[in-house]
Amino acid sequence: MKITANNPNRKSWLKVDENSDFPIQNIPFGVFLTRDDIITIGTRIGDFAIDLGALHQLGYFEGIPLTDDIFLQDTLNDFIADGRKTWRLVRNRIADIFDVTNGKLRDNAEHKDKIIFRMDEVEMLLPVSVGDYTDFYASKEHATNVGSIFRDPKNALLPNWLHIPIGYHGRSSSIVPSGTPIRRPLGQSRPAEGSNTPGFGPSKLLDFELEMAFITTDANDLGDRIPIEEAEEHIFGLVLFNDWSARDIQAWEYQPLGPFLGKNFASTISPWIVTLDALEPFRVDNPKQDPKPLPYLQHEGKHSFDINLQMAIKPEDTDETVVCNSNFKYMYWTMAQQLAHHTVNGCPVEAGDMMGSGTISGPTKDSFGSMLELTWRGQNPLKMNDGTERKFINDFDTVIMRGYCKNDDIRIGFGECSGKILPAKE
């Protein structure tokens, strides 16, 4: 089925700024609370939130096989479970409804009042109920940097890293939408020199991780695997993802079983899920992989995406400072490879599951995706625009992540993914 929603020549009768993340070619999906305190599934064009529940009730999806309540829910899980054919039909129809040449809704003031809201009239909520969450470690530059900081730089990558997409299971209950304040976590840290007793208190090395995450649909039964050539059929879309990290807590606990309290206290996602369909025009060649992966991880074609990413830190009452500019295309292991590997042992994947990319670092110092790397474990503090310095993140700092794609025809983006750090509760 053709993706007509992506037509770069299409214009909307809704006002959309030239540099908006949400032109009519985007049509992401999210969940929001309306001015009438009703939770609904919706989409966004420009600075307008569109109530898909109301749109459906008023008959605008006629001819598409949808249940009556598909958009009258507080998560996207059931809609995602309907599969790619449904997602594509709905996106195409929304694009047609809001096309500048279509007056059916445009000229119906009563319907528009029920369907269209200004973004400042709604509250964005978590778009999916995340049943399970896996975080990968799939950026070669990031893994090399971390290995160089904590081990011998000549042996920065562990022997398995170039053969499998490394991952661990995170904590889905602490995934929150953009704008949610984050409390500085408490935990243990390494004993001070000369002591056998670990320290305890608020993390002193609080960090961000510049990541993206993909949302899956129902994909396989227990014991079945997803072949790599089918993996993208089970990926609904992507969000920006800041996987907050307490480096001092993590350093003390991570051996032998990996991340735990240093990672599971909070993870922030952007509220709009941009579909894989919308990202089709931004496919790029995959990074060269040497040695060649095992056959179940080999794929043909382009499975990487050119998504510009940025991280900024805004101290309280002052302007922000951009500290990192990176790109999703730097990922060594692709999403298709990650999903194929995740299920090769028969692990079932369900609608609403989330897979984090792992920190996305590029080849230059200004493209490193964490403060750990940007300051090289605090040795090289970053200068903020207000004259202060940061080795890691301070209380009352707001960390802001942005992402967008752009080519000669269109620009689509993800909006912002932000969180303000509050002092620990002691």
N, C-alpha and C positions, 0 to 999 in steps of 0.2 A: 504494500500500500504506500502510495506516494506521500511524502511529508509536505503538504501544501502550505502549512503554517510558516515554513522557513523562507518563503518567497521574499528575497531582499527588496523587491520593488513595492511590497505591500505597505500601505499607510493606514493609520487608524484615525477614526473620527474623534477619538479622545486625544487631548493635547499631550504630546510627549516631547520632552526636551531633547535636543540633539545628542547630548552625551549621557542620556539616561541609561541605566543598567537594564531597563525593562521596556524596550520597544515591543511592538506587536509580534516581532519574530521570536521573542523569548517565551512568553506564556509559561511561567513557572507555576508550581503548586505549593500551597501552604494552608495553614489553619489560623483563623483570627476570630477575635471577639468583636462584634459589631457595636455600634452606638446604642443599640437596643438590648445589649447584654446577651446576644445570641451567638453561640459558637458555630462557625460554619467553615467549610472547605472553600477555598477561593483561589483566584489567580490575581496577577497584577499587570497593569499596563500603565506606564508612566508613573504618576503619583496617585493612581487610583487602584483601590482594592475592589475586586469583583466577586460578589457572592454567588458561587456556583450552585448552591442549594436553591436560592431564589430563581436563578436562571433556569434550572432544571424544572422547578415547580411551575414556572410560567411557560413551559413547553418549547424552550429553545434547543433542546437536545433531542427533539422528535426524530425517530428513525435510528437512534443509537441505542443498543440494548443495555440500558442501565436500570438498576433497581431504583425504586422511588426514593429510598433514603441514602443513596450512595454518597451524596454530598452533605447530608444532614448529620454528620458524625464529627467527633472531636479529634479524629486522626485520619490520616490518608491510607491507613493500612489496607482496608477493604478495596479501595479504589486501585491501589498498587497491585493487589492480588488478582485483579481482573486481567492483567497482562498487557503486553505492548500494543496489541490491536486496539484495545479500548483507549489507552493513553493517546494513541495517535489520532483516533477518530475524534476524541474530545478536544485535543489541541487544534486540530484542523477546523473543527466547528467554531471554537472560540475565535480563531483568527478570522473566519468568515463573518461572524456576528459583529465584530468590531472593526471590520474593514470599512474604509472611508466610503466605499460605493454601496454599502448595505444600510438602508434606512430603517429596517424593521424595528430594532431597539433604539437606534439613534433618535427616531422621531416619536417615540412613545415615552412621554415624560413620566407617566405613572409607573411604568416598569423600571425606568432608569432610577427612580427614587428608591425602589426596593432592591436594586441589584448593585448599584455603584456607590462606593464610599470614597471619600478622601483618605489618604493614608493616615492623616493625623486624627481620623475618627475611629480607627480600629487599633486593637492591641494584638500583636503577633504572638502566637503560641507555638509550642513544640509541634512540628508538623506530623510526626509519626510517634507511635508508641514503640520504642526501640526494645525489641525482645532480647536481642543479643548484639554485642558490640565487639568487634575485633580491631585491633590496631596493628598495622604493619610497620615495617622498618625498611622501607623500600627505596630510599634515596641513597645512591652510592656515595655522593659527596658528603651527606650528613653522616652516614655510617663511618666513612673514612675520617672525618673530622673528630667524631666522638672517640673512635679507636685511637687516634693520634693523641688526643688529650689524656686519655686514661691508660693507654698502653703504649708499647713501642710503635712509633709511626710506621716503621717498616713492616709491621704485622697488624696494621690497623683493622683490616677486615678479617673476621674469623673464617676458618676454612669452609664453612657451609654457606656463607653469605652469597656467593656468586652462583649457587646452585638451587637455592630455594628462597621464596619470599618469606622472610622471617616475620612472625607475628605473635601476638599474645592476646588473650581475652581480657577486655577491660570491664568496666562497671557501667551498665546502661542506666542505672537509677540516678546517676549524677550528671547525665547529659542534659544541658539546659539551653534555652534559646538565647539569642543575642540580646544584650541589655540586662541580663540577670547579674546582680552583684555577686562577687566571688569572695568568700572568706579565706584569708590566709590560713593554710592548714597547720595543725600541730602534729608533731611526730618525733620519733627518735632520730638521732644523728650519730655519726662516728664518735667514739670516745676521744676526748682531748688527749694530746700527747702525754704519755706517762700515766694515763688512767685506764682502767678496765671497765669503767661504767659509761654507757652511752649517754649522750646529752639528750635533753627533751625540752621541747618548746616550739614556738612558731618557726616555720621554715624561714631561713635567712637567704635562701637561694631560690626564690620563686621565679619561674620561667614561663614563657609561652612556647608553643610549638606551632609553627606555620604548617597547616595540613589542609587537605581536602578529604571528604568522605563520600562514599557512594552508598546509596540505599538500594536494597535488593527486593525482589518479589519472591513469592513461593517458587522454589527452584527444583528441589529434589527430595526424595524420601530417604529415610535413614538407610544407609548402605549403598545408595546410588551416588554417582559422581556426576559433575557437570563437565562435559567435554569443553575444551578451551574454545572451540569454534562456535559454541552455543552460549558462552559465558555472558556476552553483552546483551543477549536477549533477556537476561534476568536482572539487568541493572536499570532501575527506574531513572535515577538522576543523581546529581551531586550537590553538596553543600560545602560552604567554607567551614573549617573546623580548627578550633584552637584547643589543643589537648594540654591544658595547664600542667606544669610539672614542678615538683618540689625537689630540686636536685640534691640537696643535702639528705633528705629523707630517703630518696631513691638510691643514693650511693651506699647507704648503710644496709639497705634491705634487699637489693636486687639480686645478689648471689645467695643461693643457687637457682631460685625459681623465677627470677625476673621481676618486673615492676609490680608494685602493690599499692601501698598507701601514698607513695610519692606521685601517683598518677590518678587514683580513683576518686579524688575529692571533688573534681569538677572538670567537665569538658563542655565547651561552648560551640554551638553550631549556628549558622545563619538560618533564618526562618523560611526562606523560599528555596524549594528544591528545583534546580534547573535540570530539565530532562536531558537524557543522552541524545534524544532526537534534536533538541535545540542546539546541541553542541556539534552536530554533524559537520557544519562548515569549517570547523576549527581542528579537524584531525591533522596530525603531523606524523612524520616518520618516528618509529620507536627508537630508543637509544640502542646502540650496538651492544650486543651481549656476548661476552667472551669470558669463559668458555660457553659454547652453545648449550642451552638448557636441555634437559631430558625431553623426550618426544611429547609427553603430556603437557609441557609448558611452551611448546613451539606454536607460533601462529603466523599467518600471512596477513599482509595489509597493514594499514596504519591504525594503531590502537592507543596512541598518545594524543594529548590534546593541548593546544596552545592557549593556556589560561594564565594571564598576568596576575601575579599575587603581590600584595604589599602589606607590611605590618608597620603600625605606628604606635608610639607611646605618648599619651597625653597626661602630663602631670595636672593635678587639680588646679583650676583657675588660670591655666596658661595654655598656649597653643601646643598642638601636637608636634612631634618630631618623627619623621619617617625613618625607620631604622633598618628596613629590609625591603628589597625588591627581588622577587624570585619568579618562578614559572613552573606550572604543573608538568610541562613537557620534560623537565629534568629527571622525572622519576625513572629509575632503572627497571623496576618491575611494573608492568602495566596492570590496570584493573582486571583485565581478562585473565592474566596470569595469576593474580592474587585469588580470584574467585575459583579458578580451576584447581589451584593448589589447596585452597581451603576445604574443598569437597572431595579431593582425590581419595581420602580415606573413608568416604561415606557420610561425612558430617552434613546433616540437613540444614538448609538455609531457608528462612521464612520471610514473608512480606514485612518490611519495616526494619529488618536487620541492617546494621550500619557497619561499614568497613572503612577505617581510617587509613590514609595513605602512609602515615608516618611523616616525620618532619621533612619538609621539602627544601633542600638546600641546593643552590646553584654553584657554578665553578668559581665565582668571585666572592671576595669577602663581604661585599654589600648584599649578596644574595643568600647568605646563610640564614636558616630558618629558625634560629633560637638564640637567646641571649648567651647560652653556654658557648656557642660557637662565635657569635658576634664579638663577645668580649674575651674570648678564649679563656673561659672559666674565671672571669673576673680580672684577668691580668691587664686588659686593655679597655677601660671603661668607655662607654659611649657618652658623648657630650650632647645634652639636650639643648633645644633652642632657647630655653630660659636660663641657660648657664650652669645648670646642675648636671651631675653625672649619674650614670646608671651602670652598675655591674650586673644587677638583676632587677626585678620589678619591685618598686616601693609600694607601701600602702597608699591608697587613694589615686594611684596611677590607673588610667583607663587604657586598655590595650585594644586597638582597632585593626581589624583585618579586612582587606578589600580584595575583590577578584573580578576580572572581566576578560572577555575575548574581543578582538577587533580585527577585521580585515578590510579590504577595500569597499565592501558593500554594507556591512552592518557592525554594530557593537552591541553585545549583550553581556550582562554581568549578574552578580550574585547579591548586590547590596553590601551591607556591612555585617561583620560579626564582631561584637564588642563586649567587653566585660570590665567592670571596675573592681579593683582589689580593695577589700575592706580589712581592717585589722582582725587578727585572730581572736576568737572567743576563748579567753583563758579562765 
